């Protein structure tokens, strides 16, 4: 039996999408997990991670890749189509060591492509991908999506020199690599099909740009949340807060407000090695000229300083610096990824003009810094899981 066809109206006219299941039913099935997920958090996940997954499974969020890549859904087949999109083939994902939630997120998003998925786990990462896969297979209603996850999705953990690395690459029509520059370069050298698609999401840094007039208790709590979940390990976590067109006094005031609110938002006690690393970062930052303070229980270090001070490389170190917009633009790291913003007028055209002269990949509200989508690091990787065929009728 041929794959079901789904129809959309795109900018180029009506298009058809071939999938081995009904995508709208798959979205409903994923969304059906949310009520059960709200009742209990599995031991493998933190409450914040689990809450993020519940939010990610909202049907509007899962529908968005289809609408943004193919256009408006059509209820019936059009008389003519301009393109037919069909699954490209097996998908291979190399997951990083530092952001374990990428496993479940990638699993959910790529499952909607209806193609075999093989996930290579980070060598030292917590295996949230397998944990969520097991949870989903146990909780999903019987049907196409559960059958697909049971037979078409696998997870593996093996070393860099294992022969399965080459096998994984050779079998994949789409290769997604999350990790260091060196790891991505090594995987790119592995044998792979000539017409396969490869995407490397490598070492990136992110910042938060805030305006004093846009600060509120909600913004402060959001900043704490987006930083604390991964610290500097996450490519979408802010390593630095830029307080735009502000004074050092305003930067210190922001730092002190964060210190005051931190115990209310982060109630888990840090591990001993993490607290020790924070104390070391505190002393190092002060030696470099930073006005640095530690949060309760040494969970994190927050430091204010002039824009030209050397950066602080530590797992839970967050710097806060006042700067003009032009200073902030000129000082962006070469591997900048996300700018999380809290601005009075983020929709003003001046921001687009400013960012047009940068290498920024994402400009999003502060709360969406970690929000994984089908368009990532400037790459429409999800759409490339399908091959377009030109159709003239």
Beta strands, then each sheet from edge to edge (+ up, - down):
strand 1: 4-10
strand 2: 13-19
strand 3: 72-73
strand 4: 83-87
strand 5: 91-94
strand 6: 117-120
strand 7: 153-156
strand 8: 174-178
strand 9: 197-201
strand 10: 205-211
strand 11: 238-244
strand 12: 291-294
strand 13: 301-304
strand 14: 317-323
strand 15: 336-342
strand 16: 362-365
strand 17: 386-390
sheet 1: 3+ 1- 2+ 4+ 17-
sheet 2: 7+ 6+ 5+ 8+ 9+
sheet 3: 12+ 13- 14- 11- 10- 15- 16-
end
